Amino acid sequence: MSKHKLFNADSLTAIGERFEQWENNELNSFLERAPEAKSEYRTGSGLPVDRVYTPLHNADQDYDRIGFPGQYPFTRGPYPTMYRGRNWTMRQIAGFGTADETNRRFKYLLDQGQTGLSIDFDMPTLMGFDSDNPMSEGEVGREGVAIDTLADMERLFDGIDLTKISVSMTINPSAWILYAMYIALAEKRGYDLNDLSGTIQNDILKEYIAQKEWIYPVRPSLRLVRDCIAFGARNMRRYNPINISGYHISEAGATATQEVAYTMATTVQYVEEALKAGVTVDDFAPRLSFFFVSQADFFEEIAKFRAARRCYARIMAERFGAQKPESCRLRFHAQTAAATLTKPQYKINIVRTAFQALSAVLGGAQSLHTNGMDEAFAIPTEEAMKIALRTQQIIAHETNVPDVIDPVGGSYYVEKLTDEIEQAVWDTLAEVDDMGGCVKAIEDGWFQKGIADSAYDFALRKASGDRPVIGVNCFQEEEDYADVEIHPHDPETETRQIERLEQVKNERDSGEIKRLFGELDRLAEDESENIMPVTIALVKAGASMGEIVEALRAHWGTYRETPVI
């Protein structure tokens, strides 16, 4: 890479002399009269923050590491025109009750101007339990939509043209089955699979690291992800078969630097798995996508997104030899930080969300979800979702922020933060490699301990007031939450869902189901073949999610984490 320094040596020397004079004169005399509020300033991640940033902080910066939008290393954005070409996808998440109820919420949000669908599933669906499983009692449709069979998927997307809107599905342990149902529905409607766009989260490694939702041991779970990536690369040129997620790593307590570093570590593992399946890096890498949180520290978040793009580009080009520019282009969905939402003075969550959304846009997000003001209580109401969507629309259409690509690029502070976060990522990846790789680090609890330590440190800072949270540890008020409108949960949801599941099981061809499960049993022991085709055939034949999950559990067993103190 050529060297194009931002500042020459003579200029830096002159600036350094003037900076020293400023410190000795104006600054010191002012501090004698009016000391600063704190003795130490740090970012949300704990990186030290100087009082002012100058070219001296970027003395060794090479402009090629900043570059231009749509050009390697993509620091300034993955596309040459960014939001001047089209705005980010406004993708408010929805999911509760039955498929019919969630379908109505989808249509409401689309009528309000939403431009992409994002789906939350209930806990039984996430964990691979059918709605009639005793483990599902009381949880069916409560925290997301219940999906047991392809018939549910058909109702979920009734009246919605899947070739006209992108669909994101937030699901991990049972992701390959939802992926199969989505594909089966598309084929039943006669769509060309290459016309589908969107993503399925399918990031199982971050479950072991942070979110703690898994079914099988790590290595067979990785096989399922590998098969999804390989199937997508060969059959669905616009759909992302994985959405590698730092969001949940952050929400579990990780810092911004850990969020990017741990996400890059899992990315390396996924790429290695896909290569083992015989898919070339340039065939699947363009369809890898990412999911990050947009947290409270405004400038650190912007720098985090820029650093993530630069790290990913270098990983793909230098470590895996990717040749296509699009293989090195990180594209990400952002969500504002649920962990920052508070019950006290809950309406000010609107303000928190607006600033977090703005940092995601300034950081170059391709897709964005803004949280509802009432999510600290329950699933957001329609009013809360509309306000959250309108927040994005105001940024997009009233502020003129999208008119300039990477408008904070060149900021002495942001460029320095970007460099510091990037370096922290390289340090972490080197440490993971020395331990034997991502899976070994998970099994040893290394990532988990890092998050626990950071979460504990943040809790101490919050308790002491060093980390202010309005309404919680400062500017508090006496409040009565009796008048807060809560999204209702219909107690009959579970009964209706079980009845529909029983109907599907009664009407299907039991002989065909038995034959296909025999094929699944064979493939469970043969890693050389892709498991997606038989899964698609099973859901088309009426097999339920829980039945597929249990059939493989008989072969692969379950996973129990070793606690880390």
PAKOLVEX-28842 format. One record per residue (C-alpha): residue number from 1; x, y, z. Coordinates in nm, 2 decimals, always signed. Example, Ala and Ser with C-alpha at 12.3 -4.5 7.8 and 13.67 -1.06 7.14 Angstrom:
n	east	north	up
1	+1.23	-0.45	+0.78
2	+1.37	-0.11	+0.71
This chain:
n	east	north	up
1	+0.00	+0.00	+0.00
2	+0.14	+0.34	-0.09
3	+0.21	+0.60	+0.18
4	+0.02	+0.93	+0.17
5	+0.08	+1.09	+0.51
6	-0.18	+1.34	+0.62
7	+0.08	+1.58	+0.77
8	+0.44	+1.65	+0.69
9	+0.71	+1.66	+0.95
10	+0.77	+2.03	+0.95
11	+0.40	+2.10	+1.00
12	+0.38	+1.86	+1.29
13	+0.68	+2.02	+1.46
14	+0.53	+2.36	+1.43
15	+0.19	+2.24	+1.56
16	+0.37	+2.07	+1.85
17	+0.54	+2.39	+1.95
18	+0.22	+2.58	+1.94
19	+0.04	+2.31	+2.14
20	+0.30	+2.33	+2.41
21	+0.27	+2.71	+2.42
22	-0.11	+2.68	+2.45
23	-0.08	+2.43	+2.74
24	+0.17	+2.64	+2.93
25	-0.02	+2.96	+2.89
26	-0.40	+2.97	+2.81
27	-0.48	+2.62	+2.94
28	-0.28	+2.62	+3.27
29	-0.39	+2.97	+3.37
30	-0.75	+2.88	+3.30
31	-0.73	+2.55	+3.49
32	-0.60	+2.74	+3.80
33	-0.93	+2.94	+3.80
34	-1.17	+2.67	+3.68
35	-1.05	+2.31	+3.73
36	-1.20	+2.04	+3.51
37	-1.49	+1.83	+3.64
38	-1.31	+1.50	+3.65
39	-0.95	+1.40	+3.69
40	-0.98	+1.13	+3.42
41	-1.19	+1.11	+3.11
42	-1.25	+0.78	+2.92
43	-1.48	+0.64	+2.65
44	-1.75	+0.39	+2.72
45	-1.49	+0.12	+2.65
46	-1.24	+0.27	+2.89
47	-1.01	+0.42	+2.62
48	-0.85	+0.74	+2.75
49	-0.99	+1.07	+2.61
50	-0.76	+1.37	+2.58
51	-0.91	+1.72	+2.62
52	-0.85	+1.82	+2.26
53	-0.72	+1.64	+1.95
54	-0.48	+1.78	+1.69
55	-0.28	+1.65	+1.40
56	-0.03	+1.53	+1.66
57	-0.27	+1.25	+1.74
58	-0.26	+1.13	+1.38
59	+0.10	+1.19	+1.31
60	+0.16	+0.85	+1.15
61	-0.18	+0.83	+0.97
62	-0.17	+0.72	+0.61
63	-0.46	+0.85	+0.41
64	-0.49	+0.52	+0.23
65	-0.61	+0.37	+0.56
66	-0.89	+0.62	+0.55
67	-0.95	+0.61	+0.17
68	-1.27	+0.68	-0.02
69	-1.62	+0.54	+0.01
70	-1.67	+0.21	-0.17
71	-1.30	+0.15	-0.19
72	-1.06	-0.08	+0.00
73	-1.03	-0.07	+0.31
74	-1.39	+0.07	+0.32
75	-1.33	+0.28	+0.63
76	-1.56	+0.55	+0.49
77	-1.84	+0.32	+0.38
78	-1.90	+0.01	+0.17
79	-2.05	+0.20	-0.13
80	-1.93	+0.50	-0.34
81	-2.25	+0.70	-0.30
82	-2.38	+0.57	+0.03
83	-2.71	+0.74	+0.13
84	-2.71	+0.97	-0.17
85	-2.80	+0.67	-0.37
86	-3.05	+0.52	-0.13
87	-3.12	+0.55	+0.24
88	-3.04	+0.27	+0.48
89	-3.32	+0.01	+0.52
90	-3.55	+0.10	+0.80
91	-3.62	-0.23	+0.96
92	-3.83	-0.22	+1.28
93	-3.84	-0.56	+1.45
94	-4.17	-0.73	+1.51
95	-4.30	-1.06	+1.64
96	-4.55	-1.17	+1.89
97	-4.84	-1.42	+1.93
98	-4.93	-1.62	+1.62
99	-4.82	-1.57	+1.27
100	-5.14	-1.40	+1.18
101	-5.10	-1.14	+1.46
102	-4.74	-1.06	+1.35
103	-4.85	-1.04	+0.99
104	-5.09	-0.76	+1.09
105	-4.80	-0.58	+1.27
106	-4.59	-0.62	+0.95
107	-4.85	-0.46	+0.74
108	-4.90	-0.17	+0.98
109	-4.53	-0.09	+0.98
110	-4.51	-0.11	+0.60
111	-4.80	+0.13	+0.58
112	-4.60	+0.37	+0.81
113	-4.31	+0.37	+0.56
114	-4.09	+0.08	+0.69
115	-3.87	-0.05	+0.42
116	-3.76	-0.39	+0.55
117	-3.90	-0.67	+0.77
118	-3.73	-0.80	+1.08
119	-3.87	-1.08	+1.29
120	-3.85	-1.18	+1.66
121	-3.94	-1.54	+1.74
122	-4.07	-1.67	+2.07
123	-3.84	-1.86	+2.31
124	-3.97	-2.21	+2.22
125	-3.90	-2.14	+1.85
126	-3.56	-2.00	+1.93
127	-3.47	-2.31	+2.13
128	-3.62	-2.56	+1.88
129	-3.93	-2.67	+2.09
130	-4.27	-2.71	+1.93
131	-4.55	-2.52	+2.09
132	-4.70	-2.84	+2.24
133	-4.38	-2.93	+2.42
134	-4.41	-2.91	+2.80
135	-4.10	-2.68	+2.79
136	-4.30	-2.43	+2.59
137	-4.58	-2.39	+2.84
138	-4.65	-2.02	+2.91
139	-4.40	-1.90	+2.66
140	-4.58	-1.95	+2.33
141	-4.60	-1.62	+2.14
142	-4.50	-1.42	+2.45
143	-4.16	-1.26	+2.34
144	-4.19	-1.32	+1.97
145	-4.39	-1.50	+1.71
146	-4.45	-1.88	+1.74
147	-4.34	-2.08	+1.43
148	-4.38	-2.46	+1.43
149	-4.43	-2.56	+1.07
150	-4.42	-2.43	+0.71
151	-4.80	-2.35	+0.75
152	-4.71	-2.09	+1.01
153	-4.45	-1.94	+0.78
154	-4.71	-1.91	+0.51
155	-4.94	-1.72	+0.74
156	-4.66	-1.50	+0.86
157	-4.59	-1.36	+0.51
158	-4.95	-1.38	+0.38
159	-5.00	-1.09	+0.13
160	-4.64	-0.99	+0.13
161	-4.43	-1.02	-0.18
162	-4.09	-1.16	-0.06
163	-3.92	-1.05	-0.39
164	-4.01	-0.69	-0.32
165	-3.89	-0.65	+0.05
166	-3.59	-0.78	+0.24
167	-3.65	-1.00	+0.54
168	-3.43	-1.04	+0.85
169	-3.49	-1.33	+1.09
170	-3.34	-1.31	+1.44
171	-3.29	-1.67	+1.52
172	-2.98	-1.88	+1.59
173	-2.99	-2.24	+1.74
174	-3.28	-2.34	+1.50
175	-3.19	-2.10	+1.23
176	-3.13	-2.36	+0.95
177	-3.49	-2.48	+0.99
178	-3.64	-2.13	+0.96
179	-3.41	-2.08	+0.66
180	-3.55	-2.40	+0.51
181	-3.91	-2.28	+0.57
182	-3.84	-1.95	+0.41
183	-3.69	-2.12	+0.10
184	-3.98	-2.37	+0.09
185	-4.23	-2.09	+0.10
186	-4.05	-1.91	-0.18
187	-4.04	-2.22	-0.40
188	-4.41	-2.29	-0.33
189	-4.49	-1.94	-0.45
190	-4.28	-1.99	-0.76
191	-4.01	-1.74	-0.68
192	-3.66	-1.75	-0.82
193	-3.45	-1.79	-0.50
194	-3.20	-1.54	-0.65
195	-3.47	-1.27	-0.61
196	-3.49	-1.30	-0.24
197	-3.30	-1.05	-0.02
198	-3.24	-1.02	+0.36
199	-3.07	-1.23	+0.62
200	-3.10	-1.49	+0.88
201	-2.90	-1.43	+1.19
202	-2.76	-1.78	+1.23
203	-2.46	-1.67	+1.44
204	-2.43	-1.96	+1.68
205	-2.08	-1.88	+1.81
206	-2.20	-1.56	+1.98
207	-2.46	-1.76	+2.16
208	-2.19	-1.96	+2.34
209	-2.00	-1.64	+2.40
210	-2.28	-1.41	+2.51
211	-2.65	-1.48	+2.46
212	-2.66	-1.84	+2.59
213	-2.92	-1.99	+2.35
214	-2.80	-2.31	+2.20
215	-2.92	-2.67	+2.14
216	-2.62	-2.88	+2.03
217	-2.25	-2.88	+2.11
218	-2.03	-2.62	+1.93
219	-1.89	-2.83	+1.65
220	-2.21	-2.98	+1.51
221	-2.37	-2.63	+1.55
222	-2.09	-2.49	+1.33
223	-2.17	-2.76	+1.07
224	-2.52	-2.63	+1.04
225	-2.40	-2.27	+0.99
226	-2.15	-2.40	+0.73
227	-2.42	-2.58	+0.54
228	-2.64	-2.27	+0.53
229	-2.35	-2.05	+0.40
230	-2.26	-2.31	+0.13
231	-2.63	-2.36	+0.03
232	-2.68	-1.98	+0.00
233	-2.36	-1.93	-0.20
234	-2.48	-2.18	-0.46
235	-2.85	-2.10	-0.47
236	-2.93	-1.75	-0.34
237	-2.71	-1.47	-0.47
238	-2.88	-1.18	-0.28
239	-2.96	-1.35	+0.05
240	-2.72	-1.34	+0.35
241	-2.72	-1.68	+0.51
242	-2.56	-1.54	+0.83
243	-2.57	-1.21	+1.02
244	-2.26	-1.21	+1.24
245	-2.36	-1.04	+1.55
246	-2.17	-0.81	+1.79
247	-2.50	-0.67	+1.92
248	-2.56	-0.95	+2.17
249	-2.19	-0.95	+2.28
250	-2.23	-0.58	+2.36
251	-2.57	-0.63	+2.54
252	-2.41	-0.90	+2.76
253	-2.17	-0.64	+2.89
254	-1.88	-0.62	+2.64
255	-1.71	-0.29	+2.55
256	-1.72	-0.14	+2.20
257	-1.36	-0.27	+2.14
258	-1.46	-0.62	+2.26
259	-1.77	-0.62	+2.05
260	-1.57	-0.57	+1.73
261	-1.28	-0.79	+1.83
262	-1.49	-1.08	+1.94
263	-1.71	-1.05	+1.63
264	-1.40	-1.06	+1.40
265	-1.28	-1.37	+1.58
266	-1.61	-1.55	+1.51
267	-1.59	-1.43	+1.15
268	-1.26	-1.59	+1.10
269	-1.40	-1.92	+1.23
270	-1.70	-1.91	+1.00
271	-1.49	-1.83	+0.70
272	-1.26	-2.12	+0.78
273	-1.56	-2.36	+0.81
274	-1.70	-2.24	+0.48
275	-1.37	-2.30	+0.31
276	-1.37	-2.65	+0.45
277	-1.70	-2.71	+0.27
278	-1.53	-2.65	-0.06
279	-1.67	-2.30	-0.13
280	-1.42	-2.05	-0.25
281	-1.40	-1.73	-0.04
282	-1.51	-1.50	-0.33
283	-1.82	-1.72	-0.38
284	-1.96	-1.67	-0.03
285	-1.79	-1.37	+0.14
286	-1.99	-1.11	-0.05
287	-2.30	-1.25	+0.13
288	-2.17	-1.23	+0.48
289	-2.34	-0.96	+0.68
290	-2.30	-0.81	+1.03
291	-2.51	-0.68	+1.32
292	-2.38	-0.43	+1.56
293	-2.53	-0.23	+1.85
294	-2.52	+0.15	+1.85
295	-2.44	+0.23	+2.21
296	-2.44	+0.55	+2.41
297	-2.09	+0.68	+2.36
298	-2.16	+0.88	+2.04
299	-1.81	+0.93	+1.89
300	-1.68	+0.59	+2.00
301	-1.97	+0.42	+1.82
302	-1.90	+0.60	+1.49
303	-1.53	+0.51	+1.52
304	-1.62	+0.15	+1.61
305	-1.82	+0.10	+1.28
306	-1.54	+0.25	+1.08
307	-1.28	+0.03	+1.25
308	-1.49	-0.28	+1.19
309	-1.50	-0.22	+0.82
310	-1.13	-0.17	+0.80
311	-1.05	-0.47	+1.01
312	-1.28	-0.70	+0.81
313	-1.14	-0.58	+0.47
314	-0.79	-0.66	+0.59
315	-0.89	-1.00	+0.73
316	-1.05	-1.10	+0.41
317	-0.78	-0.98	+0.18
318	-0.47	-1.06	+0.38
319	-0.57	-1.37	+0.58
320	-0.80	-1.54	+0.33
321	-0.68	-1.40	-0.01
322	-1.02	-1.26	-0.12
323	-0.98	-1.10	-0.47
324	-1.32	-0.94	-0.52
325	-1.38	-0.60	-0.36
326	-1.72	-0.70	-0.25
327	-1.57	-0.99	-0.05
328	-1.39	-0.73	+0.16
329	-1.69	-0.50	+0.20
330	-1.85	-0.52	+0.54
331	-2.22	-0.44	+0.54
332	-2.40	-0.41	+0.87
333	-2.74	-0.37	+1.04
334	-2.74	-0.16	+1.35
335	-2.99	-0.16	+1.64
336	-3.00	+0.10	+1.91
337	-2.90	-0.03	+2.25
338	-3.18	-0.21	+2.44
339	-2.95	-0.22	+2.75
340	-2.96	+0.16	+2.78
341	-3.34	+0.18	+2.79
342	-3.48	+0.26	+3.13
343	-3.82	+0.23	+3.31
344	-3.76	+0.55	+3.50
345	-3.87	+0.84	+3.28
346	-3.92	+0.60	+3.00
347	-4.02	+0.86	+2.74
348	-3.67	+1.00	+2.74
349	-3.57	+0.67	+2.58
350	-3.69	+0.84	+2.26
351	-3.40	+1.09	+2.30
352	-3.14	+0.81	+2.37
353	-3.26	+0.62	+2.07
354	-3.24	+0.92	+1.84
355	-2.87	+0.99	+1.93
356	-2.78	+0.62	+1.90
357	-2.95	+0.61	+1.56
358	-2.76	+0.92	+1.45
359	-2.43	+0.76	+1.54
360	-2.52	+0.45	+1.34
361	-2.60	+0.66	+1.03
362	-2.28	+0.87	+1.07
363	-2.10	+0.53	+1.10
364	-2.25	+0.41	+0.77
365	-2.51	+0.15	+0.86
366	-2.69	-0.03	+0.58
367	-2.99	-0.11	+0.79
368	-3.12	+0.02	+1.12
369	-3.37	-0.07	+1.39
370	-3.46	+0.19	+1.65
371	-3.60	+0.07	+1.98
372	-3.94	+0.16	+2.12
373	-3.95	+0.39	+2.42
374	-4.15	+0.13	+2.62
375	-3.93	-0.18	+2.55
376	-3.80	-0.18	+2.91
377	-4.15	-0.29	+3.00
378	-4.26	-0.53	+2.72
379	-4.29	-0.58	+2.35
380	-4.34	-0.22	+2.21
381	-4.68	-0.09	+2.14
382	-4.77	+0.04	+1.79
383	-4.73	+0.40	+1.90
384	-4.38	+0.33	+2.04
385	-4.29	+0.16	+1.71
386	-4.42	+0.44	+1.50
387	-4.22	+0.70	+1.70
388	-3.91	+0.49	+1.67
389	-3.96	+0.46	+1.29
390	-4.03	+0.84	+1.26
391	-3.70	+0.89	+1.44
392	-3.52	+0.73	+1.15
393	-3.73	+0.91	+0.90
394	-3.65	+1.25	+1.06
395	-3.27	+1.17	+1.03
396	-3.32	+1.06	+0.67
397	-3.54	+1.34	+0.54
398	-3.50	+1.64	+0.77
399	-3.14	+1.67	+0.90
400	-2.95	+1.65	+0.57
401	-2.70	+1.42	+0.75
402	-2.72	+1.16	+0.47
403	-2.62	+1.41	+0.21
404	-2.25	+1.38	+0.29
405	-2.06	+1.05	+0.31
406	-1.87	+1.00	+0.63
407	-1.90	+1.36	+0.74
408	-1.69	+1.30	+1.06
409	-1.41	+1.15	+0.86
410	-1.09	+1.34	+0.91
411	-1.19	+1.44	+1.27
412	-0.87	+1.42	+1.47
413	-1.07	+1.25	+1.75
414	-1.26	+1.01	+1.54
415	-0.96	+0.90	+1.33
416	-0.76	+0.84	+1.65
417	-1.04	+0.64	+1.80
418	-1.08	+0.44	+1.48
419	-0.71	+0.35	+1.49
420	-0.72	+0.26	+1.86
421	-1.02	+0.03	+1.82
422	-0.86	-0.13	+1.51
423	-0.54	-0.20	+1.70
424	-0.74	-0.36	+1.99
425	-0.90	-0.59	+1.74
426	-0.56	-0.71	+1.60
427	-0.43	-0.76	+1.95
428	-0.74	-0.98	+2.04
429	-0.72	-1.18	+1.72
430	-0.35	-1.26	+1.79
431	-0.44	-1.37	+2.14
432	-0.72	-1.60	+2.01
433	-0.49	-1.75	+1.75
434	-0.23	-1.82	+2.02
435	-0.50	-2.00	+2.22
436	-0.58	-2.23	+1.93
437	-0.87	-2.05	+1.77
438	-1.22	-1.92	+1.84
439	-1.38	-2.26	+1.93
440	-1.10	-2.33	+2.18
441	-1.14	-1.99	+2.33
442	-1.51	-2.05	+2.37
443	-1.47	-2.39	+2.53
444	-1.21	-2.24	+2.77
445	-1.45	-1.96	+2.86
446	-1.20	-1.69	+2.75
447	-1.45	-1.47	+2.57
448	-1.71	-1.52	+2.85
449	-1.47	-1.40	+3.12
450	-1.38	-1.09	+2.92
451	-1.74	-0.99	+2.89
452	-1.81	-1.07	+3.26
453	-1.52	-0.85	+3.37
454	-1.64	-0.56	+3.15
455	-2.00	-0.60	+3.27
456	-1.88	-0.59	+3.63
457	-1.67	-0.28	+3.57
458	-1.96	-0.10	+3.41
459	-2.19	-0.20	+3.69
460	-1.95	-0.05	+3.94
461	-1.92	+0.27	+3.74
462	-2.30	+0.30	+3.71
463	-2.35	+0.23	+4.09
464	-2.09	+0.50	+4.18
465	-2.24	+0.75	+3.94
466	-1.92	+0.77	+3.74
467	-2.14	+0.65	+3.45
468	-2.45	+0.88	+3.46
469	-2.78	+0.73	+3.36
470	-3.05	+0.99	+3.36
471	-3.35	+0.90	+3.58
472	-3.16	+0.61	+3.74
473	-2.86	+0.74	+3.93
474	-2.91	+1.12	+3.86
475	-3.20	+1.35	+3.79
476	-3.44	+1.10	+3.95
477	-3.81	+1.15	+4.00
478	-4.09	+0.97	+4.19
479	-4.29	+0.78	+3.93
480	-4.61	+0.57	+3.90
481	-4.61	+0.32	+3.61
482	-4.97	+0.23	+3.64
483	-5.07	+0.43	+3.33
484	-4.80	+0.29	+3.11
485	-4.97	+0.11	+2.81
486	-4.83	-0.24	+2.78
487	-4.86	-0.46	+2.48
488	-5.11	-0.73	+2.57
489	-5.04	-1.10	+2.56
490	-5.34	-1.31	+2.45
491	-5.36	-1.62	+2.68
492	-5.54	-1.81	+2.40
493	-5.24	-1.79	+2.17
494	-5.09	-2.11	+2.30
495	-5.42	-2.31	+2.25
496	-5.46	-2.18	+1.89
497	-5.10	-2.25	+1.80
498	-5.11	-2.61	+1.93
499	-5.44	-2.67	+1.74
500	-5.28	-2.56	+1.42
501	-4.97	-2.78	+1.48
502	-5.19	-3.08	+1.54
503	-5.38	-3.01	+1.22
504	-5.06	-3.02	+1.02
505	-4.95	-3.34	+1.17
506	-5.29	-3.51	+1.11
507	-5.29	-3.41	+0.74
508	-4.94	-3.49	+0.63
509	-4.81	-3.81	+0.46
510	-4.66	-4.01	+0.75
511	-4.48	-4.25	+0.52
512	-4.29	-3.96	+0.34
513	-4.21	-3.81	+0.68
514	-4.06	-4.13	+0.80
515	-3.85	-4.17	+0.48
516	-3.71	-3.82	+0.51
517	-3.62	-3.86	+0.87
518	-3.43	-4.17	+0.78
519	-3.23	-3.96	+0.53
520	-3.17	-3.69	+0.80
521	-3.04	-3.96	+1.03
522	-2.79	-4.06	+0.77
523	-2.67	-3.71	+0.70
524	-2.63	-3.64	+1.07
525	-2.34	-3.88	+1.07
526	-2.20	-3.78	+0.73
527	-2.06	-3.43	+0.74
528	-1.95	-3.44	+0.38
529	-2.31	-3.37	+0.26
530	-2.51	-3.05	+0.30
531	-2.80	-3.09	+0.54
532	-3.01	-2.81	+0.39
533	-3.18	-3.00	+0.10
534	-3.33	-3.27	+0.33
535	-3.44	-3.00	+0.58
536	-3.62	-2.82	+0.30
537	-3.79	-3.14	+0.20
538	-3.89	-3.22	+0.56
539	-4.06	-2.88	+0.62
540	-4.24	-2.91	+0.28
541	-4.37	-3.25	+0.39
542	-4.51	-3.10	+0.71
543	-4.23	-3.19	+0.96
544	-4.23	-2.96	+1.26
545	-3.93	-2.77	+1.39
546	-3.93	-2.96	+1.72
547	-3.93	-3.30	+1.54
548	-3.62	-3.20	+1.33
549	-3.44	-3.07	+1.63
550	-3.50	-3.38	+1.84
551	-3.40	-3.61	+1.56
552	-3.05	-3.45	+1.54
553	-3.03	-3.42	+1.92
554	-3.04	-3.80	+1.93
555	-2.71	-3.80	+1.73
556	-2.53	-3.49	+1.85
557	-2.65	-3.46	+2.21
558	-2.66	-3.12	+2.40
559	-2.41	-2.87	+2.53
560	-2.34	-2.77	+2.89
561	-2.11	-2.47	+2.94
562	-1.82	-2.49	+3.19
563	-1.88	-2.20	+3.43
564	-1.61	-1.93	+3.44
565	-1.54	-1.74	+3.76
